[in-house]
């Protein structure tokens, strides 16, 4: 019976990867079923020993736990528990922490204790399948070939079918470079043709999409890929830079959406220089300015998550009043910069712990070449995306996917570090 439950549990974890790309409601339902099955699976003594072993041997896991302990304790530093950036979604800071932060974190111990290592590559394949389906719908949207279904959120001018366009665009970058890696390692001609074709269509999809986040990250990821794969070959660096120039030139010339977004970005940058922060990039820059103001008064531990939204708004109203109405309307639920918000809420201590967590997660060595590449690519892109949005603390899809792939990498890295013999680890 336990084997049947574990098999179903593994299938549901793989299903969670898939549904995360389409529906936040489905994430809650599937994760709820996973938690129930994990409880029914029982064997908690063995699970506790397994988690203890992982925690003892993995620095990134210790840092992640430390970060969330600090986040919880920050509530006690707050002047109120009713005015954080979670306001409007939860009753108070405690409700937000336990129902939002802690609940979704459960996927990590569940994977560490019950997920089969043999399913690691299947998780990547299911992610690729989900992105492939999203890409098809994106093209159908772009050419206005879809009925106006309620569950489709995009339109021909912003063809991101299921997710926020910024989130979709950075996931597209991961999708593109995973396909490209499969192209490089595949030995079969038909597979090379398929991966080549969809690498090209996904790249085009990135530049007909309205998400500047992914488009900007794409530049850094090309450079990262070249140095990661060919660290001592200058010609590949040159080819990478040339590819960036060609792709962006063609996109600017032939994609009206990309052309408009680039022109808007230039206009917004000029506005920032002139002190106008009432724009997409202006609001993000303003978040950095406000974080600096708060850091100067509360440098060590920040102001906590309980009252951060109210205090941020008060500073903007007082010091940057011309942008107050825009910021309150467009950035009301987060600061659109994960690092700035961590600095505000948990101070320099929280920011250092979080960056160390990202760094140590990236440095983990995984005993599966493709998965090692995939998780490094995912973390690198994720790290950059956090400069433009709260993908770790707010957006379900991004942090659930991150937790899943991170937890699998921890399991595989422990397997590697113990020379393929996992004492006490199922």
C-alpha positions in Angstrom: 0.0 0.0 0.0 2.8 2.4 0.9 4.4 1.7 -2.5 1.2 2.6 -4.3 0.9 5.8 -2.3 4.5 6.7 -3.0 4.0 6.1 -6.8 0.9 8.3 -6.8 2.7 10.9 -4.8 5.5 11.0 -7.4 3.1 11.3 -10.2 1.4 14.2 -8.5 4.7 16.0 -8.0 5.4 15.7 -11.7 1.8 16.9 -12.3 2.5 19.9 -10.0 5.4 20.9 -12.4 3.0 20.8 -15.3 0.0 22.6 -13.7 2.3 25.3 -12.3 2.7 26.7 -15.8 -1.1 27.1 -16.2 -3.1 27.7 -13.1 -2.5 29.0 -9.5 -5.8 27.3 -8.4 -4.5 23.9 -9.8 -1.2 24.5 -7.8 -3.2 24.7 -4.6 -5.3 21.6 -5.3 -2.4 19.4 -6.5 -0.2 20.5 -3.6 -3.0 19.8 -1.1 -3.4 16.3 -2.5 0.4 15.8 -2.3 0.4 16.8 1.4 -2.5 14.5 2.2 -0.7 11.5 0.5 2.6 12.3 2.2 0.8 12.2 5.5 -0.9 8.9 4.6 2.4 7.5 3.5 3.4 7.6 7.2 6.9 6.5 8.2 7.6 9.8 9.8 10.5 8.5 11.9 12.4 7.6 8.8 11.4 10.9 7.1 12.7 12.8 10.1 16.0 11.0 10.0 16.2 11.6 6.2 15.5 15.3 6.6 18.0 15.5 9.5 20.7 14.0 7.2 20.0 16.4 4.4 20.0 19.4 6.7 23.3 18.3 8.3 25.0 17.9 4.9 23.6 20.7 2.8 24.5 24.4 3.5 21.9 25.8 1.1 19.1 24.1 3.0 20.4 25.5 6.3 20.4 29.0 4.7 16.9 28.6 3.4 15.6 27.6 6.8 17.5 30.5 8.4 16.0 33.0 5.9 12.4 31.9 6.7 13.0 31.9 10.4 14.3 35.4 10.1 11.3 36.3 8.0 8.9 35.0 10.7 10.8 36.8 13.5 10.6 40.0 11.5 6.9 40.2 12.2 7.8 41.0 15.8 9.9 44.0 14.6 6.9 45.5 12.8 4.9 48.3 14.1 1.8 46.5 12.9 0.8 43.1 11.6 -1.9 44.3 9.2 -0.1 46.5 6.6 2.5 44.4 4.8 2.7 43.8 1.1 0.5 40.8 1.5 -2.4 43.1 2.5 -5.6 42.4 0.6 -4.7 38.7 0.3 -4.4 37.6 4.0 -5.8 38.6 7.4 -2.4 39.6 8.9 1.3 38.8 8.7 1.0 35.5 10.6 -1.8 34.4 8.2 0.4 35.3 5.3 3.5 33.5 6.6 1.8 30.2 7.5 -0.7 30.0 4.6 1.5 31.4 1.9 5.2 31.0 2.8 5.2 27.9 4.9 2.5 25.9 3.1 4.3 26.0 -0.3 7.6 25.3 1.4 6.2 21.9 2.3 7.0 20.6 -1.2 10.7 20.6 -0.3 10.6 18.1 2.6 8.1 16.0 0.7 10.5 15.8 -2.3 13.5 15.1 -0.1 11.8 12.2 1.7 9.5 10.7 -1.0 10.5 11.7 -4.5 12.3 9.1 -6.6 15.6 10.3 -8.0 14.9 8.4 -11.3 12.1 10.9 -11.9 14.4 14.0 -12.0 14.7 14.1 -15.7 11.0 13.5 -16.1 10.4 16.7 -14.2 12.6 18.5 -16.7 10.7 16.9 -19.6 7.3 17.8 -18.2 8.5 21.4 -17.7 9.5 21.4 -21.4 6.1 19.9 -22.4 4.2 22.6 -20.5 6.3 25.4 -22.0 5.8 23.9 -25.5 2.0 23.9 -25.0 2.2 27.5 -23.7 4.2 28.4 -26.8 1.6 27.0 -29.1 -1.2 29.0 -27.3 1.1 32.1 -27.4 1.4 31.9 -31.2 -2.4 31.2 -31.6 -2.9 34.4 -29.5 -0.4 36.4 -31.5 -2.2 35.5 -34.8 -5.6 36.1 -33.1 -6.7 32.5 -33.7 -8.1 31.7 -30.2 -11.6 32.1 -29.0 -11.9 34.5 -26.1 -11.8 31.9 -23.3 -11.9 33.1 -19.7 -8.8 31.1 -18.8 -6.7 32.7 -21.5 -5.2 36.0 -20.0 -3.2 37.3 -23.0 -4.1 39.0 -26.3 -2.5 39.5 -29.7 -0.5 42.5 -28.3 0.6 40.6 -25.3 0.6 36.9 -26.2 1.4 35.4 -22.8 -1.5 32.9 -22.6 -1.5 31.7 -19.0 1.1 33.6 -16.9 2.1 37.1 -16.2 4.2 38.3 -19.3 7.3 38.9 -17.2 7.1 35.5 -15.6 6.4 33.8 -18.9 9.3 35.5 -20.6 11.9 34.4 -18.1 10.6 30.9 -18.1 10.9 31.0 -21.9 14.6 31.8 -21.5 15.1 28.6 -19.4 13.1 26.7 -22.0 15.2 28.0 -24.9 18.6 27.2 -23.3 17.4 23.7 -22.1 16.4 22.9 -25.6 19.7 24.2 -26.9 21.6 22.0 -24.4 19.6 19.0 -25.5 20.4 19.9 -29.1 24.1 20.0 -28.2 24.1 16.6 -26.5 21.6 14.6 -28.6 23.1 12.0 -30.9 20.0 11.4 -33.1 19.5 13.5 -36.2 15.7 13.7 -35.8 16.1 14.9 -32.2 18.6 17.6 -33.3 16.1 18.8 -35.9 13.2 19.0 -33.4 15.3 20.8 -30.8 16.7 23.2 -33.4 13.2 24.0 -34.6 11.7 24.7 -31.2 14.8 26.6 -30.0 14.2 29.0 -32.9 10.4 29.2 -32.4 10.8 29.8 -28.7 13.3 32.5 -29.3 10.9 34.2 -31.7 8.2 33.8 -29.1 10.3 35.6 -26.6 10.6 38.6 -28.8 6.9 38.8 -29.8 6.0 38.7 -26.2 5.6 41.8 -24.1 7.9 40.7 -21.3 11.1 42.8 -21.3 12.3 40.9 -18.2 13.0 37.8 -20.3 14.4 39.7 -23.2 16.9 41.5 -21.1 17.8 38.3 -19.2 18.3 36.6 -22.5 21.4 38.8 -23.2 23.1 37.8 -19.9 22.1 34.2 -20.3 23.8 33.9 -23.7 27.0 35.3 -22.1 26.6 32.9 -19.1 26.0 29.9 -21.4 29.1 30.7 -23.5 31.4 31.1 -20.4 29.8 28.1 -18.7 30.2 25.7 -21.6 33.3 27.1 -23.3 35.3 29.0 -20.6 38.6 29.1 -22.5 37.4 29.6 -26.1 37.3 33.3 -27.0 35.7 32.6 -30.4 32.5 31.3 -28.7 32.3 34.5 -26.7 32.6 36.5 -29.9 29.9 34.3 -31.6 27.7 34.8 -28.6 27.9 38.6 -28.7 27.3 38.5 -32.4 24.3 36.3 -32.0 22.8 38.8 -29.4 23.3 41.7 -31.8 21.7 39.8 -34.7 18.7 38.5 -32.7 18.0 41.9 -31.1 18.4 43.8 -34.4 16.0 41.4 -36.2 13.5 41.5 -33.3 13.5 45.3 -33.3 13.0 45.4 -37.0 10.3 42.7 -37.4 8.5 42.5 -34.1 6.2 45.5 -33.5 5.7 44.5 -29.9 9.4 44.3 -29.2 10.0 47.6 -31.1 7.4 49.4 -29.0 8.7 47.9 -25.7 12.2 49.0 -26.5 11.1 52.5 -27.4 9.0 52.6 -24.2 12.0 51.5 -22.2 14.2 54.3 -23.6 11.4 56.8 -22.9 11.1 55.5 -19.3 14.9 55.7 -18.8 14.9 59.3 -19.9 12.0 59.9 -17.5 14.0 58.4 -14.6 17.0 60.7 -15.4 14.5 63.6 -15.2 13.1 62.4 -11.9 9.9 60.9 -13.3 9.3 57.5 -11.7 5.7 57.0 -12.9 6.5 54.2 -15.3 7.3 50.5 -15.2 11.0 50.9 -15.0 10.6 54.1 -13.0 8.6 52.3 -10.3 11.3 49.6 -10.0 14.0 52.3 -9.7 11.9 54.1 -7.1 11.8 50.8 -5.1 15.6 50.8 -4.9 15.5 54.5 -3.7 13.0 53.7 -1.0 14.9 50.6 0.0 18.0 52.8 0.4 16.0 55.3 2.6 14.7 52.5 4.8 18.0 50.8 5.0 19.7 53.9 6.3 17.4 53.9 9.3 17.0 50.2 9.8 20.1 48.6 8.3 20.5 45.3 10.3 17.1 43.6 10.4 14.8 45.9 8.4 11.3 46.9 9.4 9.6 43.4 9.2 6.9 42.1 7.0 4.0 43.2 9.1 3.9 46.9 8.2 6.3 47.3 5.3 3.7 48.3 2.6 2.4 51.2 4.7 5.9 52.4 5.6 7.0 52.2 1.9 4.0 54.2 0.8 4.5 56.8 3.5 8.1 57.4 2.4 7.0 57.7 -1.3 4.3 60.1 -0.4 6.7 62.2 1.6 9.8 62.1 -0.6 8.6 61.2 -4.1 5.1 62.5 -4.1 4.9 62.9 -7.9 5.1 59.1 -8.2 2.8 58.2 -5.3 -0.4 57.6 -7.2 1.3 55.4 -9.9 3.2 53.4 -7.3 0.2 52.8 -5.1 -1.8 51.6 -8.2 0.8 49.5 -10.0 3.1 48.3 -7.3 0.6 47.9 -4.5 1.3 44.2 -3.7 5.1 44.1 -3.9 8.1 46.3 -4.7 8.8 44.6 -8.1 12.3 43.9 -6.8 12.9 40.9 -4.5 16.2 42.1 -3.2 14.9 45.6 -2.4 12.0 44.1 -0.6 14.1 41.7 1.4 16.4 44.7 2.4 13.4 46.6 3.5 11.7 43.8 5.5 14.7 41.7 6.7 17.6 44.1 6.5 21.1 43.4 5.4 21.2 40.2 7.4 18.2 38.8 5.5 19.7 39.9 2.1 23.1 38.3 2.8 21.4 35.0 3.9 19.2 35.0 0.8 22.1 35.7 -1.6 24.2 33.1 0.1 21.3 30.7 -0.3 21.1 31.4 -4.1 24.9 31.1 -4.4 25.2 27.8 -2.6 22.3 26.4 -4.4 24.0 27.3 -7.7 27.3 25.8 -6.6 25.8 22.4 -5.7 27.2 19.6 -7.8 24.5 17.2 -9.1 25.4 13.7 -10.2 23.4 14.0 -13.5 24.9 16.1 -16.2 21.7 17.4 -17.7 20.0 18.1 -14.4 23.2 19.9 -13.2 23.1 22.1 -16.2 19.3 22.7 -15.9 19.3 23.7 -12.3 22.2 26.0 -12.8 20.5 27.6 -15.7 17.2 27.9 -13.8 18.9 29.5 -10.7 20.9 31.9 -12.9 17.9 33.1 -14.8 15.8 33.2 -11.5 18.5 35.2 -9.8 18.4 37.9 -12.5 14.6 37.9 -12.7 14.4 38.8 -9.0 15.7 42.2 -9.8 12.5 43.0 -11.8 9.8 41.1 -9.8 9.0 39.3 -6.6 9.1 35.9 -8.1 10.4 34.3 -4.9 7.8 35.7 -2.4 4.7 36.4 -4.4 4.2 34.6 -7.8 3.1 31.0 -7.2 4.4 29.5 -10.5 7.9 30.8 -10.1 8.6 29.9 -6.5 6.8 26.6 -6.7 8.8 25.6 -9.7 11.9 26.8 -8.0 11.2 24.8 -4.8 10.5 21.7 -6.8 13.7 21.8 -8.9 15.8 23.1 -6.0 14.6 20.2 -3.8 15.4 17.6 -6.5 18.9 19.1 -6.9 19.5 18.9 -3.2 18.5 15.2 -3.3 20.7 14.5 -6.3 23.6 16.5 -4.9 23.6 14.6 -1.6 23.5 11.4 -3.7 26.6 12.7 -5.5 28.5 13.8 -2.4 28.1 10.4 -0.7 29.6 8.6 -3.7 26.3 7.1 -4.8 25.7 5.5 -1.4 23.0 7.3 0.5 23.0 6.2 4.1 19.6 6.7 5.6 18.3 8.4 2.5 15.6 6.6 0.5 
